[in-house]
Amino acid sequence: MGKLAINGGEPVRKKPWPKWPVFGEEERKNLLSVFESGKWWYGEKVREFEEKFASFQDARYGVSCTNGTAALEIGLLACGIGAGDEVIVPPYTFVATATSVLKVNGIPVFADIEIETANLDPSDVERKITEKTKAIMPVHFAGLPCDMDILNSIAKKYNLKIIEDACHSWGSKWKGKGTGALGDCGAFSFQMSKNITSGEGGILLTDNEEIAEIARSYSNCGRKAGRPWYEHHIAGENLRMTEFQAAILLGQLTRLEEQTVKREENAEILNNNLKDFPGIEIVGKKDERVTRRSYHLYVFRFIEEEWGITREKFIEALSAEGIPVSCGYPFPLYKNPLFQKKGKGPEYCPLSCPYYGKEIDYSSVSCPNAEKMCKQAVWIHHPVLLAEKEDMKDIINGIEKIWENREELKK
């Protein structure tokens, strides 16, 4: 296949990959309509988007908000999570999964992931349950739904709430039902990098009317439906979505299903070509209960021992061939400075909170699979999967080229 591009050879691909975000006349028309109406605040477009996105995910209720982090926080609060309550979370995820728990004065407890899926390992979840545990927060990582049958069974056994972090899984379905209302409630993000975006934004979905009402109150300054405007029932916040954000999202939603299917089809081409490739382990084992898979990321593990080069050198070489890849999270959440601090008093609340009544030392936490994933993972971001089917061959050719010329990279 010729000399590697990183060493001066011709790259496999010079053609650009699809840009993100994808937008068009739908967003333009909706934005202009809102602009000209003069009604820019929390009105018809927001209600329309909440209803349509909830329906898209097979949920009864949608409560929009400012971002995915806020959605997680109002979900936790609406499920009654508070001071000293433990919530089991994975360590291989964005920091908001854990900090949302801290923000409601709860205690994040890290359970390991399955190396085959990068999702929570249900057996480790059950091992981490204590008398303080009140909830589980599974992350449908890269868009692959967690094993919700087992997690819901565990939650029922121990009387726990499940708040899904569904911020990678717009369009994913478990046994025919969309993520987000597979547990008690679920949070989605519409941040710029997401598969449906308004720059920022979020929503909480649920099938539970009471959870929806409490979440709405928290997101709307503690107000209650049907009560006077200046009557406040809880210490809520202003977390409302604007009409402009909803206008963009309604446009985005018109092409989300088609894009989801296209990503899934292209990912299957990669799966078929990489499943037996030496030194490559695809993350996301086949499960017939996953009836649709939204790919926020395509992830595989790079086995350095088989290649004889580092993952970082492989990523550098593949990027030089015109294939955009990254290594993802450098370490599990519990190794962040945020979780390494220890002490007593308000500065260290909620970990020092007397309501907790226990001590937790994140410096002693070890989740071997999460640590291995941080060292081995290679991410391909979702816009690449919006290219045409024949473009997937460039990814395969790039990997094959590096494999065949890997000796060049050992020098």
Secondary structure, DSSP 8 states (H G I E B T S, - for coil): --S-GGGT---S--S----SS---HHHHHHHHHHHHHT--BSSHHHHHHHHHHHHHTT-SEEEEES-HHHHHHHHHHHTT--TT-EEEE-SSS-THHHHHHHHTT-EEEE--B-TTTSSB-HHHHHHT--TTEEEE--B-GGG----HHHHHHHHHHHT-EEEEE-TT-TT-EETTEETTSSSSEEEEE--TTSSS-SSS-EEEEES-HHHHHHHHHHHBTT--TTS-TT---S---B---BHHHHHHHHHHHTTHHHHHHHHHHHHHHHHHHHTT-TTEEESS---TTEEE---SEEEEEE-HHHHTS-HHHHHHHHHHTT---B---SS-GGGSHHHH----SGGGTTTT-TTT-S---GGG---HHHHHHHHHEEEEEGGGGGS-GGGHHHHHHHHHHHHHTGGGGG-
